[in-house]
Amino acid sequence: MTLVPATPPVPPTSLVLAPRSARTSLARLDQDPRDAWPPPARKLFDYLADLYGEHDVLCTLAAAWIAHHHQRSPGTAKTYTQNFKLLEA
């Protein structure tokens, strides 16, 4: 029996990332990532900013966490937001 080395699978062309240009990367530095947050994350940020002030790191971290989990479903983001408010109190 002869062992043949495995060849790595070739990813589909849709998964291959094109190289980014410096212009595209720099253009993203001018954008505030909070502008792309879904409504539950924005509402949580506003709620926490009223309590702690807009520059408190908790506001941004909690809302970013909700924004990240919002990719799963809007209901999950809403539930996580409500639970965070209960735990925060």
All heavy atoms as an XYZ file, in Angstrom:
696
protein
N       0.844     -1.166      0.000
C       0.000      0.000      0.000
C       0.895      1.238      0.000
O       1.778      1.376      0.815
C      -0.891     -0.021      1.232
C      -1.815      1.133      1.312
S      -3.037      0.797      2.582
C      -2.921      2.277      3.490
N       0.609      2.136     -0.921
C       1.385      3.365     -1.032
C       0.515      4.537     -0.605
O      -0.618      4.684     -1.067
C       1.835      3.585     -2.484
O       2.551      2.436     -2.917
C       2.698      4.813     -2.602
N       1.042      5.353      0.286
C       0.308      6.533      0.730
C       0.575      7.684     -0.227
O       1.707      7.949     -0.598
C       0.731      6.931      2.139
C       0.414      5.920      3.234
C       0.956      6.410      4.557
C      -1.076      5.695      3.332
N      -0.486      8.322     -0.614
C      -0.384      9.455     -1.525
C      -0.678     10.722     -0.714
O      -1.656     10.765      0.031
C      -1.408      9.311     -2.676
C      -1.345     10.500     -3.605
C      -1.185      8.010     -3.410
N       0.155     11.754     -0.822
C      -0.125     12.975     -0.067
C      -1.446     13.597     -0.511
O      -1.777     13.595     -1.687
C       1.042     13.898     -0.386
C       1.889     13.199     -1.376
C       1.356     11.842     -1.609
N      -2.166     14.065      0.475
C      -3.451     14.704      0.191
C      -3.212     16.091     -0.384
O      -2.322     16.810      0.032
C      -4.278     14.799      1.459
N      -4.010     16.449     -1.342
C      -3.924     17.801     -1.897
C      -5.012     18.634     -1.239
O      -6.143     18.170     -1.051
C      -4.130     17.792     -3.424
O      -5.392     17.200     -3.711
C      -3.027     17.006     -4.105
N      -4.693     19.848     -0.849
C      -5.715     20.669     -0.208
C      -6.821     21.009     -1.199
O      -6.576     21.177     -2.384
C      -4.951     21.933      0.219
C      -3.727     21.955     -0.625
C      -3.428     20.536     -0.992
N      -8.049     21.070     -0.700
C      -9.153     21.409     -1.597
C      -9.018     22.848     -2.096
O      -8.545     23.725     -1.389
C     -10.399     21.250     -0.733
C      -9.908     21.364      0.667
C      -8.492     20.868      0.666
N      -9.433     23.058     -3.302
C      -9.394     24.395     -3.901
C     -10.686     25.106     -3.536
O     -11.770     24.594     -3.803
C      -9.244     24.295     -5.439
C      -9.273     25.665     -6.063
C      -7.975     23.533     -5.787
N     -10.598     26.278     -2.887
C     -11.837     26.971     -2.519
C     -12.548     27.487     -3.759
O     -11.919     27.810     -4.761
C     -11.351     28.129     -1.640
C      -9.924     28.344     -2.038
C      -9.406     27.007     -2.484
N     -13.878     27.555     -3.685
C     -14.614     28.136     -4.814
C     -14.192     29.584     -5.029
O     -13.751     30.263     -4.112
C     -16.072     28.065     -4.379
C     -16.114     27.245     -3.142
C     -14.735     27.115     -2.616
N     -14.338     30.037     -6.240
C     -13.891     31.393     -6.562
C     -14.657     32.453     -5.773
O     -14.150     33.539     -5.554
C     -14.050     31.677     -8.065
O     -15.413     31.448     -8.431
C     -13.135     30.798     -8.874
N     -15.861     32.129     -5.309
C     -16.629     33.110     -4.545
C     -16.027     33.332     -3.152
O     -16.291     34.342     -2.519
C     -18.085     32.674     -4.413
O     -18.145     31.451     -3.703
N     -15.226     32.371     -2.667
C     -14.633     32.503     -1.345
C     -13.221     33.082     -1.373
O     -12.660     33.405     -0.341
C     -14.601     31.146     -0.644
C     -15.967     30.510     -0.354
C     -15.776     29.156      0.294
C     -16.811     31.403      0.521
N     -12.650     33.195     -2.525
C     -11.300     33.731     -2.633
C     -11.381     35.252     -2.526
O     -12.134     35.904     -3.245
C     -10.641     33.314     -3.971
C      -9.276     33.956     -4.107
C     -10.550     31.805     -4.050
N     -10.625     35.794     -1.584
C     -10.658     37.237     -1.369
C      -9.731     37.945     -2.341
O      -8.586     37.564     -2.511
C     -10.246     37.573      0.063
C     -11.133     37.000      1.152
C     -10.546     37.318      2.519
C     -12.527     37.567      1.047
N     -10.251     38.974     -2.936
C      -9.433     39.785     -3.833
C      -8.544     40.693     -2.986
O      -8.928     41.096     -1.890
C     -10.324     40.622     -4.738
N      -7.364     41.005     -3.463
C      -6.505     41.911     -2.691
C      -7.156     43.285     -2.573
O      -7.788     43.769     -3.501
C      -5.210     41.967     -3.500
C      -5.548     41.441     -4.840
C      -6.751     40.568     -4.702
N      -7.007     43.880     -1.408
C      -7.597     45.195     -1.166
C      -6.629     46.284     -1.598
O      -5.430     46.170     -1.419
C      -7.905     45.381      0.302
C      -8.975     44.483      0.813
C      -9.250     44.815      2.248
N     -10.175     43.850      2.819
C     -10.475     43.796      4.084
N      -9.927     44.638      4.926
N     -11.314     42.906      4.533
N      -7.190     47.316     -2.117
C      -6.353     48.452     -2.482
C      -6.176     49.346     -1.254
O      -6.982     49.339     -0.329
C      -6.985     49.254     -3.620
O      -8.125     49.932     -3.158
N      -5.120     50.114     -1.253
C      -4.874     51.038     -0.147
C      -5.984     52.077     -0.071
O      -6.394     52.490      1.003
C      -3.517     51.707     -0.320
N      -6.490     52.488     -1.206
C      -7.555     53.491     -1.233
C      -8.807     52.965     -0.544
O      -9.450     53.670      0.232
C      -7.866     53.891     -2.676
C      -9.005     54.897     -2.769
C      -9.219     55.346     -4.175
N      -8.090     56.198     -4.532
C      -7.793     56.565     -5.754
N      -8.538     56.156     -6.753
N      -6.771     57.342     -6.000
N      -9.171     51.702     -0.795
C     -10.345     51.119     -0.167
C     -10.151     51.018      1.337
O     -11.050     51.328      2.111
C     -10.636     49.725     -0.749
O     -10.779     49.837     -2.152
C     -11.889     49.132     -0.155
N      -8.982     50.595      1.765
C      -8.714     50.474      3.196
C      -8.744     51.821      3.882
O      -9.283     51.959      4.976
C      -7.357     49.805      3.424
O      -7.372     48.502      2.905
N      -8.180     52.828      3.272
C      -8.174     54.153      3.871
C      -9.558     54.767      3.886
O      -9.907     55.503      4.809
C      -7.202     55.068      3.131
C      -5.729     54.736      3.334
C      -4.862     55.630      2.460
C      -5.336     54.878      4.787
N     -10.370     54.460      2.890
C     -11.726     55.004      2.852
C     -12.534     54.475      4.027
O     -13.384     55.176      4.567
C     -12.392     54.648      1.538
N     -12.266     53.260      4.461
C     -12.991     52.687      5.585
C     -12.586     53.324      6.911
O     -13.326     53.267      7.876
C     -12.761     51.186      5.639
C     -13.441     50.477      4.495
C     -13.340     48.999      4.612
N     -13.932     48.382      3.456
C     -13.623     47.200      3.029
N     -12.716     46.481      3.647
N     -14.203     46.697      1.965
N     -11.408     53.907      6.987
C     -10.977     54.557      8.216
C     -11.796     55.807      8.504
O     -11.906     56.235      9.644
C      -9.487     54.915      8.141
C      -8.525     53.736      8.130
C      -7.092     54.232      7.965
C      -8.656     52.908      9.392
N     -12.355     56.401      7.473
C     -13.164     57.603      7.649
C     -14.576     57.285      8.130
O     -15.286     58.178      8.560
C     -13.252     58.390      6.339
C     -11.921     59.011      5.946
O     -11.040     59.134      6.817
O     -11.765     59.369      4.769
N     -14.985     56.029      8.047
C     -16.346     55.650      8.418
C     -16.389     55.230      9.887
O     -15.478     54.605     10.392
C     -16.829     54.497      7.548
C     -16.903     54.833      6.082
C     -17.200     53.603      5.233
O     -17.178     52.486      5.724
N     -17.464     53.821      3.969
N     -17.457     55.567     10.540
C     -17.673     55.138     11.913
C     -18.410     53.801     11.867
O     -19.500     53.721     11.302
C     -18.499     56.188     12.653
C     -18.605     55.895     14.135
O     -18.153     54.825     14.578
O     -19.135     56.759     14.851
N     -17.854     52.738     12.441
C     -18.529     51.435     12.379
C     -19.884     51.438     13.075
O     -20.733     50.621     12.769
C     -17.558     50.473     13.065
C     -16.553     51.309     13.744
C     -16.576     52.664     13.127
N     -20.091     52.393     13.978
C     -21.386     52.465     14.655
C     -22.511     52.836     13.698
O     -23.674     52.547     13.967
C     -21.318     53.467     15.806
C     -20.385     52.997     16.917
C     -20.317     53.992     18.027
N     -19.641     55.188     17.566
C     -19.340     56.209     18.353
N     -19.671     56.202     19.606
N     -18.710     57.262     17.866
N     -22.182     53.449     12.574
C     -23.206     53.796     11.593
C     -23.844     52.564     10.967
O     -24.970     52.627     10.471
C     -22.627     54.685     10.495
C     -22.186     56.037     11.026
O     -22.677     56.456     12.100
O     -21.339     56.678     10.379
N     -23.140     51.443     10.989
C     -23.646     50.211     10.379
C     -24.320     49.293     11.397
O     -24.744     48.198     11.049
C     -22.500     49.464      9.692
N     -24.407     49.714     12.653
C     -25.040     48.875     13.669
C     -26.525     48.728     13.391
O     -27.193     49.669     12.959
C     -24.869     49.487     15.045
C     -23.533     49.265     15.669
C     -22.527     48.473     15.221
C     -23.053     49.870     16.871
N     -21.458     48.548     16.066
C     -21.758     49.396     17.082
C     -23.598     50.761     17.767
C     -20.997     49.785     18.181
C     -22.843     51.145     18.855
C     -21.562     50.649     19.062
N     -27.080     47.554     13.687
C     -28.531     47.365     13.543
C     -29.270     48.127     14.653
O     -28.664     48.517     15.661
C     -28.704     45.853     13.691
C     -27.511     45.410     14.453
C     -26.397     46.334     14.086
N     -30.569     48.346     14.488
C     -31.328     49.124     15.477
C     -31.225     48.644     16.927
O     -31.087     49.478     17.824
C     -32.773     49.040     14.967
C     -32.624     48.847     13.494
C     -31.381     48.005     13.320
N     -31.267     47.328     17.229
C     -31.134     46.933     18.646
C     -29.801     47.372     19.267
O     -29.761     47.790     20.420
C     -31.242     45.407     18.617
C     -31.977     45.098     17.379
C     -31.567     46.152     16.395
N     -28.729     47.310     18.513
C     -27.424     47.730     19.029
C     -27.392     49.239     19.243
O     -26.863     49.724     20.248
C     -26.312     47.297     18.076
N     -27.957     49.977     18.319
C     -27.997     51.434     18.446
C     -28.835     51.846     19.657
O     -28.467     52.735     20.418
C     -28.570     52.042     17.150
C     -28.822     53.517     17.167
C     -27.680     54.390     17.574
N     -26.522     54.247     16.730
C     -25.338     54.784     17.020
N     -25.169     55.493     18.110
N     -24.325     54.623     16.235
N     -29.975     51.166     19.863
C     -30.834     51.487     21.004
C     -30.130     51.177     22.323
O     -30.239     51.943     23.294
C     -32.150     50.713     20.909
C     -33.066     51.223     19.826
C     -34.319     50.384     19.734
C     -35.173     50.834     18.570
N     -36.339     49.962     18.380
N     -29.404     50.058     22.375
C     -28.669     49.718     23.595
C     -27.573     50.740     23.858
O     -27.372     51.163     24.997
C     -28.078     48.314     23.501
C     -27.281     47.863     24.729
C     -28.180     47.828     25.968
C     -26.651     46.511     24.489
N     -26.882     51.158     22.811
C     -25.840     52.181     22.976
C     -26.443     53.466     23.533
O     -25.903     54.056     24.482
C     -25.144     52.458     21.644
C     -24.090     53.523     21.745
C     -22.818     53.211     22.173
C     -24.384     54.838     21.428
C     -21.839     54.187     22.280
C     -23.421     55.830     21.524
C     -22.142     55.496     21.956
N     -27.563     53.895     22.977
C     -28.211     55.119     23.444
C     -28.670     54.989     24.898
O     -28.523     55.921     25.694
C     -29.391     55.485     22.541
C     -28.948     55.886     21.144
O     -27.762     56.264     20.976
O     -29.788     55.817     20.215
N     -29.212     53.824     25.240
C     -29.660     53.573     26.615
C     -28.488     53.658     27.592
O     -28.574     54.331     28.623
C     -30.335     52.193     26.686
C     -30.631     51.718     28.079
C     -31.732     52.205     28.775
C     -29.814     50.779     28.700
C     -32.009     51.762     30.060
C     -30.084     50.338     29.984
C     -31.184     50.832     30.661
O     -31.452     50.403     31.937
N     -27.401     52.987     27.265
C     -26.234     52.992     28.145
C     -25.549     54.355     28.162
O     -25.007     54.770     29.188
C     -25.251     51.900     27.726
C     -25.750     50.469     27.931
C     -24.768     49.481     27.320
C     -25.978     50.175     29.400
N     -25.562     55.058     27.042
C     -24.951     56.389     26.995
C     -25.699     57.364     27.894
O     -25.085     58.251     28.489
C     -24.921     56.895     25.560
N     -27.010     57.188     28.023
C     -27.781     58.029     28.938
C     -27.375     57.773     30.389
O     -27.384     58.681     31.215
C     -29.278     57.792     28.772
C     -29.827     58.380     27.487
O     -29.154     59.249     26.885
O     -30.937     57.965     27.082
N     -27.013     56.524     30.697
C     -26.636     56.179     32.063
C     -25.182     56.537     32.383
O     -24.882     57.049     33.460
C     -26.835     54.677     32.305
C     -28.264     54.154     32.260
C     -28.265     52.644     32.399
C     -29.093     54.788     33.370
N     -24.268     56.205     31.465
C     -22.840     56.294     31.749
C     -22.109     57.394     30.980
O     -20.952     57.655     31.262
C     -22.161     54.962     31.431
C     -22.672     53.818     32.267
C     -23.500     52.846     31.716
C     -22.334     53.710     33.601
C     -23.970     51.797     32.473
C     -22.801     52.666     34.376
C     -23.625     51.707     33.805
O     -24.084     50.675     34.565
N     -22.743     57.958     30.001
C     -22.062     58.926     29.151
C     -21.588     58.244     27.873
O     -21.256     57.058     27.867
N     -21.567     59.002     26.807
C     -21.268     58.447     25.479
C     -19.849     57.892     25.361
O     -19.586     57.002     24.565
C     -21.488     59.526     24.431
C     -21.403     59.024     23.017
C     -21.765     60.091     22.007
O     -22.744     60.816     22.233
O     -21.045     60.195     21.002
N     -18.923     58.404     26.149
C     -17.527     57.991     26.015
C     -17.146     56.816     26.905
O     -15.986     56.399     26.911
C     -16.606     59.175     26.275
C     -16.825     60.284     25.296
N     -16.483     60.173     23.969
C     -17.388     61.512     25.437
C     -16.807     61.279     23.332
N     -17.357     62.114     24.205
N     -18.094     56.266     27.648
C     -17.800     55.091     28.466
C     -17.657     53.873     27.553
O     -18.447     53.666     26.644
C     -18.920     54.862     29.483
C     -18.534     53.856     30.553
O     -18.252     52.699     30.194
O     -18.498     54.240     31.734
N     -16.647     53.071     27.815
C     -16.354     51.936     26.937
C     -17.449     50.872     27.000
O     -17.660     50.136     26.039
C     -14.962     51.351     27.260
C     -14.963     50.627     28.583
C     -14.479     50.454     26.153
N     -18.168     50.776     28.111
C     -19.231     49.778     28.232
C     -20.298     49.971     27.162
O     -20.793     48.989     26.600
C     -19.874     49.850     29.625
C     -21.072     48.924     29.834
C     -20.624     47.466     29.787
C     -21.764     49.228     31.136
N     -20.612     51.211     26.861
C     -21.634     51.494     25.846
C     -21.245     50.900     24.497
O     -22.043     50.220     23.841
C     -21.828     53.003     25.694
S     -22.199     53.868     27.205
N     -20.018     51.145     24.100
C     -19.551     50.669     22.794
C     -19.381     49.160     22.771
O     -19.790     48.492     21.813
C     -18.225     51.356     22.428
O     -18.430     52.765     22.434
C     -17.742     50.917     21.058
N     -18.797     48.583     23.822
C     -18.577     47.139     23.842
C     -19.884     46.358     23.838
O     -20.019     45.368     23.112
C     -17.731     46.752     25.055
C     -16.275     47.152     25.007
C     -15.575     46.785     26.313
C     -15.569     46.500     23.839
N     -20.830     46.783     24.656
C     -22.108     46.064     24.722
C     -22.862     46.163     23.397
O     -23.383     45.169     22.892
C     -22.956     46.629     25.858
N     -22.894     47.347     22.814
C     -23.607     47.515     21.541
C     -22.903     46.777     20.407
O     -23.564     46.203     19.535
C     -23.744     48.991     21.215
N     -21.570     46.761     20.419
C     -20.837     46.012     19.389
C     -21.101     44.519     19.523
O     -21.198     43.799     18.524
C     -19.348     46.309     19.489
N     -21.215     44.041     20.752
C     -21.532     42.629     20.977
C     -22.911     42.293     20.415
O     -23.086     41.278     19.742
C     -21.466     42.337     22.477
C     -21.795     40.938     22.847
C     -21.076     39.817     22.573
C     -22.949     40.499     23.568
N     -21.714     38.718     23.092
C     -22.861     39.101     23.712
C     -24.038     41.168     24.125
C     -23.829     38.359     24.374
C     -24.997     40.417     24.792
C     -24.883     39.029     24.909
N     -23.877     43.167     20.652
C     -25.223     42.960     20.096
C     -25.174     43.033     18.568
O     -25.809     42.237     17.883
C     -26.207     44.003     20.656
C     -26.385     43.822     22.168
C     -27.550     43.945     19.936
C     -26.966     42.493     22.582
N     -24.416     43.967     18.029
C     -24.315     44.096     16.568
C     -23.708     42.843     15.960
O     -24.135     42.387     14.898
C     -23.481     45.319     16.202
N     -22.728     42.261     16.643
C     -22.101     41.034     16.138
C     -23.098     39.881     16.156
O     -23.185     39.106     15.213
C     -20.875     40.691     16.978
C     -20.307     39.346     16.680
N     -19.641     39.077     15.506
C     -20.327     38.188     17.374
C     -19.267     37.800     15.502
N     -19.665     37.248     16.620
N     -23.864     39.751     17.219
C     -24.829     38.652     17.324
C     -26.088     38.912     16.522
O     -26.881     38.011     16.310
C     -25.175     38.384     18.792
C     -24.086     37.687     19.513
N     -23.789     36.366     19.295
C     -23.188     38.117     20.418
C     -22.771     36.014     20.042
N     -22.375     37.065     20.738
N     -26.271     40.138     16.064
C     -27.447     40.455     15.251
C     -27.422     39.707     13.920
O     -28.445     39.520     13.292
C     -27.513     41.975     14.996
C     -28.641     42.382     14.111
N     -29.944     42.369     14.542
C     -28.679     42.789     12.822
C     -30.734     42.759     13.553
N     -29.988     43.030     12.499
N     -26.254     39.248     13.518
C     -26.150     38.534     12.253
C     -26.926     37.232     12.299
O     -27.267     36.676     11.267
C     -24.688     38.267     11.926
C     -23.891     39.533     11.712
C     -22.409     39.262     11.598
O     -21.977     38.133     11.664
N     -21.636     40.318     11.434
N     -27.212     36.737     13.472
C     -27.953     35.479     13.582
C     -29.429     35.677     13.280
O     -29.984     35.038     12.427
C     -27.746     34.880     14.962
C     -26.299     34.523     15.180
C     -26.082     33.862     16.487
N     -24.645     33.637     16.659
C     -24.109     33.160     17.720
N     -24.871     32.826     18.729
N     -22.818     32.993     17.802
N     -30.082     36.537     14.032
C     -31.484     36.855     13.752
C     -31.867     38.106     14.531
O     -31.312     38.377     15.595
C     -32.404     35.695     14.135
O     -32.584     35.644     15.537
N     -32.832     38.854     14.032
C     -33.273     40.059     14.759
C     -33.858     39.728     16.130
O     -33.675     40.478     17.082
C     -34.330     40.670     13.855
C     -34.050     40.108     12.493
C     -33.466     38.752     12.717
N     -34.537     38.592     16.245
C     -35.110     38.199     17.531
C     -34.046     37.920     18.576
O     -34.202     38.267     19.752
N     -32.959     37.295     18.151
C     -31.862     37.015     19.065
C     -31.228     38.304     19.558
O     -30.947     38.462     20.750
C     -30.792     36.136     18.374
O     -31.414     34.933     17.924
C     -29.658     35.802     19.316
N     -31.024     39.252     18.672
C     -30.441     40.539     19.062
C     -31.353     41.260     20.053
O     -30.880     41.840     21.027
C     -30.197     41.405     17.833
N     -32.650     41.205     19.814
C     -33.596     41.858     20.718
C     -33.561     41.206     22.102
O     -33.534     41.887     23.126
C     -35.000     41.781     20.126
C     -36.044     42.477     20.955
C     -37.405     42.391     20.287
C     -38.462     43.029     21.168
N     -39.797     42.901     20.588
N     -33.525     39.878     22.129
C     -33.478     39.158     23.398
C     -32.186     39.438     24.140
O     -32.188     39.676     25.353
C     -33.639     37.646     23.156
O     -34.876     37.417     22.483
C     -33.614     36.876     24.458
N     -31.062     39.414     23.443
C     -29.777     39.714     24.079
C     -29.770     41.128     24.649
O     -29.234     41.370     25.722
C     -28.634     39.554     23.088
C     -28.232     38.140     22.765
C     -28.885     37.050     23.302
C     -27.185     37.891     21.893
C     -28.521     35.762     22.992
C     -26.796     36.596     21.585
C     -27.468     35.535     22.132
O     -27.089     34.261     21.828
N     -30.365     42.067     23.927
C     -30.423     43.453     24.395
C     -31.251     43.547     25.670
O     -30.836     44.190     26.645
C     -31.024     44.363     23.315
O     -30.226     44.267     22.139
C     -31.085     45.804     23.768
N     -32.406     42.911     25.685
C     -33.254     42.939     26.873
C     -32.554     42.282     28.062
O     -32.601     42.795     29.179
C     -34.582     42.240     26.586
C     -35.462     42.985     25.608
C     -36.653     42.163     25.146
O     -36.700     40.950     25.327
N     -37.621     42.832     24.535
N     -31.899     41.151     27.825
C     -31.192     40.461     28.900
C     -30.026     41.304     29.426
O     -29.779     41.332     30.631
C     -30.695     39.104     28.428
C     -31.814     38.123     28.208
O     -32.929     38.313     28.682
N     -31.531     37.064     27.471
N     -29.326     41.972     28.535
C     -28.214     42.814     28.982
C     -28.721     43.947     29.870
O     -28.102     44.265     30.891
C     -27.431     43.381     27.792
C     -26.198     44.104     28.213
C     -25.012     43.406     28.381
C     -26.209     45.466     28.464
C     -23.866     44.058     28.803
C     -25.076     46.120     28.878
C     -23.895     45.411     29.047
N     -29.840     44.545     29.500
C     -30.400     45.632     30.305
C     -30.801     45.124     31.695
O     -30.601     45.814     32.693
C     -31.618     46.245     29.610
C     -31.252     47.115     28.425
C     -32.514     47.688     27.793
C     -32.208     48.529     26.588
N     -33.444     49.044     25.971
N     -31.336     43.905     31.760
C     -31.709     43.334     33.053
C     -30.477     43.060     33.911
O     -30.467     43.347     35.111
C     -32.503     42.033     32.861
C     -33.909     42.181     32.306
C     -34.502     40.821     31.991
C     -34.784     42.929     33.296
N     -29.442     42.501     33.307
C     -28.219     42.209     34.051
C     -27.484     43.482     34.460
O     -26.873     43.545     35.526
C     -27.286     41.325     33.224
C     -27.786     39.896     33.008
C     -26.885     39.175     32.001
C     -27.821     39.154     34.311
N     -27.534     44.484     33.628
C     -26.843     45.741     33.905
C     -27.471     46.465     35.088
O     -26.786     47.073     35.887
C     -26.881     46.628     32.644
C     -26.072     47.896     32.742
C     -26.851     49.008     33.411
O     -28.076     49.057     33.274
O     -26.209     49.811     34.089
N     -28.781     46.361     35.217
C     -29.473     47.043     36.312
C     -29.050     46.442     37.630
O     -28.917     47.057     38.627
C     -30.979     46.933     36.129
